[in-house]
């Protein structure tokens, strides 16, 4: 089993989940509460990674973060280094690829919040930011947890996007899914099976814990209100 690749995958999944928490919550709030006639176009862009082949998304990300791309050239001008085939490049690709897995549960949970509670908070003089942090986020916690767990699990098993953007550099961009592929290509089915079994167990435990927490949240909130 390639423990180095496993550690890199866990690091990538953790970093991606943290970034999606910071970026996904404001975006989900806007999608849930904004009144914009063309909002469906933004929703389509957010959901695009769900239907777009990973290799296609990886190709466009690679072009965008390359030395001639807008993001890549700006990053190189600021840092003096390039994004392709690096961990930061993998992080950019993973955030884009896992975006709908975080934003859609966030937005669905926020849309389910009773608008009367939100309006009551506004009438009491609480700012929109305060209402978001004190009312909307606590009441949306089950959906937020679900989105974070799905993002983490989805990133942990990424293959096509990370291979296109990061390649297969041991200790730098070689994730556990790529390690499994290499083991199968080398006919090392024992190692591939052990790593796959570990990922299966981790995914099951994470999802089981998430559903268990959601049941507890669902049972607790009605008693509170």
JOCORLIN-V999345 format. One record per residue. N is the residue number from 1. RES is the residue in one small letter. D_CENTER is the distance of its C-alpha to the mean C-alpha in Angstrom with 1 decimal. Layout:
# JOCORLIN-V999345
<<N,RES,D_CENTER> <N,RES,D_CENTER>>
This chain:
# JOCORLIN-V999345
<<1,x,25.5> <2,x,23.7> <3,x,22.6> <4,x,21.8> <5,x,19.2> <6,x,17.8> <7,x,17.7> <8,x,15.9> <9,x,13.2> <10,x,12.9> <11,x,13.0> <12,x,10.3> <13,x,7.9> <14,x,9.2> <15,x,9.1> <16,x,5.6> <17,x,5.1> <18,x,8.3> <19,x,7.8> <20,x,5.3> <21,x,8.1> <22,x,10.7> <23,x,9.9> <24,x,8.6> <25,x,11.6> <26,x,14.3> <27,x,13.1> <28,x,13.0> <29,x,16.3> <30,x,17.8> <31,x,16.9> <32,x,18.4> <33,x,21.5> <34,x,22.4> <35,x,25.4> <36,x,25.1> <37,x,26.7> <38,x,24.3> <39,x,21.2> <40,x,20.7> <41,x,20.2> <42,x,17.2> <43,x,15.8> <44,x,16.6> <45,x,14.9> <46,x,11.5> <47,x,12.2> <48,x,13.6> <49,x,11.1> <50,x,12.0> <51,x,15.6> <52,x,15.7> <53,x,16.7> <54,x,14.5> <55,x,17.6> <56,x,18.2> <57,x,14.8> <58,x,15.3> <59,x,18.9> <60,x,18.2> <61,x,15.7> <62,x,18.4> <63,x,21.0> <64,x,19.3> <65,x,18.8> <66,x,22.2> <67,x,25.3> <68,x,26.4> <69,x,23.2> <70,x,22.8> <71,x,19.7> <72,x,21.2> <73,x,24.7> <74,x,23.7> <75,x,21.8> <76,x,24.8> <77,x,27.2> <78,x,25.6> <79,x,25.0> <80,x,27.3> <81,x,24.9> <82,x,22.8> <83,x,19.2> <84,x,19.6> <85,x,19.8> <86,x,18.5> <87,x,15.7> <88,x,14.8> <89,x,14.8> <90,x,12.4> <91,x,10.0> <92,x,10.6> <93,x,10.2> <94,x,6.9> <95,x,5.4> <96,x,7.6> <97,x,7.2> <98,x,3.8> <99,x,5.0> <100,x,7.3> <101,x,5.9> <102,x,5.4> <103,x,8.3> <104,x,10.6> <105,x,11.1> <106,x,11.4> <107,x,13.9> <108,x,15.7> <109,x,16.4> <110,x,17.7> <111,x,19.8> <112,x,21.4> <113,x,22.6> <114,x,26.4> <115,x,27.2> <116,x,30.5> <117,x,28.9> <118,x,27.1> <119,x,30.4> <120,x,32.3> <121,x,30.3> <122,x,31.0> <123,x,34.6> <124,x,34.9> <125,x,34.1> <126,x,30.5> <127,x,28.5> <128,x,25.5> <129,x,23.4> <130,x,25.2> <131,x,24.8> <132,x,21.1> <133,x,20.9> <134,x,23.8> <135,x,23.7> <136,x,20.5> <137,x,17.9> <138,x,20.2> <139,x,20.9> <140,x,17.3> <141,x,16.3> <142,x,16.0> <143,x,13.5> <144,x,11.5> <145,x,11.7> <146,x,10.9> <147,x,7.6> <148,x,6.7> <149,x,8.5> <150,x,7.2> <151,x,3.6> <152,x,6.2> <153,x,8.6> <154,x,7.2> <155,x,6.7> <156,x,10.0> <157,x,11.8> <158,x,11.0> <159,x,14.4> <160,x,15.5> <161,x,13.2> <162,x,13.7> <163,x,17.3> <164,x,18.0> <165,x,16.6> <166,x,17.4> <167,x,20.2> <168,x,21.5> <169,x,22.7> <170,x,23.3> <171,x,21.9> <172,x,20.1> <173,x,17.7> <174,x,18.9> <175,x,16.1> <176,x,17.2> <177,x,16.7> <178,x,18.9> <179,x,21.3> <180,x,21.7> <181,x,22.6> <182,x,25.0> <183,x,26.6> <184,x,27.2> <185,x,28.7> <186,x,30.9> <187,x,32.0> <188,x,30.8> <189,x,29.8> <190,x,30.3> <191,x,27.7> <192,x,25.3> <193,x,26.1> <194,x,25.6> <195,x,22.2> <196,x,21.1> <197,x,22.7> <198,x,20.8> <199,x,17.4> <200,x,18.8> <201,x,20.0> <202,x,16.9> <203,x,14.8> <204,x,17.8> <205,x,18.2> <206,x,14.7> <207,x,14.9> <208,x,18.5> <209,x,17.9> <210,x,15.4> <211,x,18.0> <212,x,20.7> <213,x,19.3> <214,x,18.8> <215,x,22.4> <216,x,23.6> <217,x,22.0> <218,x,23.5> <219,x,26.8> <220,x,26.9> <221,x,26.1> <222,x,29.1> <223,x,31.4> <224,x,30.4> <225,x,31.0>>
